[in-house]
């Protein structure tokens, strides 16, 4: 059996987090095999998900989840310039725009 909906999966995730914060053995299980940990808190239902639990405890660092990659071909030249190093401030009158000489941060 598999979870019937996203709500059931979210409930299993909450249970894993709760149990992993008080049981070191279960914490190790959640880190090494997330699907087994999720299955054990959801009544033995087989869960096949792309979920990973990580442990920052004692590492002195932070775990940062990166956003999904963006296809470079989908950005305009102007957007690439903004991402690559900022952009230049301009002032626009009724007829034309002029570079102010200041870089925006």
N, C-alpha and C positions, 0 to 999 in steps of 0.2 A: 504494500500500500504506500501511497505517497500523500503528502499534505494536500488537502482539498482546495486550499486557497492561500493567497498571500498573507492573510490575517493569521492563519494557523502557523505559517513559517515564521512570521514576526514574533508570535507568542513563544515559539520554540527558541528563537534567538534570545529573547529576554530571559528565558529560563536558564539557558546556557551561561549567559553573562552573570546572572544571579548566583548560580551554583559555583561557577568558576572563581568567584570572588571569595568564597569561603572554604573551598575544597581543593587543596593543591594537586591531588591526583586527578581530579576531574579537569582542572585547569590544564594540566599537561595533556590530557586526552583531547580537549577542545583545540589546543594548539597543533597537535600532531594529526588529528583526524576530525575535522569539523563536522563532516556528515555523520560520523558515528556518535559524536556528542549530541548533535541535534536529534538524531534518531532515539537516543536513550531518554531524552526528556519529552519526547512526543509519543510515548506509548509504544515504542518499537517500530514505528512507521519508517520505511526506507526513505531516506532523504538523499537526493542526488542534486546538490546545489553547488554553485561556484562561490561559496562563502569561505573565508579564511579568518580565523581568530589569531591575533598576535599579542605578544606580551611585552609591554614596555617597562614592566616593573624592574627597578634596579639598573636599568641600562644607562641611565643618565642622559638619554636622548629622547627624541620624539619620533613617533611614526606619523608620517604625512602621506595621505592618500592623494596621488596625482589624479588630475582630471583625465577623462578620455582624450586620446590624441586627436588633433585637428589636422585635417588634410591641408597641406600647404597650398595646393592648387585652388582651394576655396577662398583664400584671402587675396584681396586686391593689393597692388603695390603700396598704396597708402597705408593699408592695415598692417602690412609687413614692416613698413618703416616704423610705425607706432610700437609694434611688439619688439622690434630689434633695438630700439634705443631712444624712445621718446618721439616727440614731434615738435615742430616749431610753431610759436605763437604768430598769428597773423592778425592784421587789422583790416577790415573790409569797409570801404566806403560805398557809395552808390554805384560807382563805375568800376573800381578795381580793388584788389587786395594787395597789401604790402607786408613783407616780412618785417617783424619788429626787431629782429636781432637777438631775441631772448629765447632760450630753450625752456620748454615746460618740463616739469619734473613729474 
